Amino acid sequence: MSKFDEVVAKAAEQLKKVGVSADETLLRAVAKSQGPSIYLKDASLVSCGDDAELKRVEDNFIVKKLGVTDKIAIKNALEGACSKFKDIRQKMRVAFYYVLVKDLKKESVFK
């Protein structure tokens, strides 16, 4: 199994823990869009307790990648994702972003 496949499998497992059934094709596309950062310990995780981190997620992923600019929708999506992952200490960026894509209904960006 390649490193990429391992990351995707771990992300799918984490999604299952929070009650999300992942579409593997979409999950792989979300993972691929993050480039080599998915292999770096710190860059591969999201911290909901760090406002600067959440602002980076908003600016670099939600606005730039997904094209969402509605501040209320962004706030609700981030709060929803953080709430969904609240019991998981190390939130995988791939899984976290997958939830954001689904919540914001932006699957078409990855097709």
PyMOL commands that set and color helices and strands:
alter all, ss='L'
color gray80, all
select helices_A, chain A and resi 3-17+24-33+35-39+51-63+71-84+93-103+107-110
alter helices_A, ss='H'
color red, helices_A
select strands_A, chain A and resi 45-46+91-92
alter strands_A, ss='S'
color yellow, strands_A
deselect
rebuild
show_as cartoon
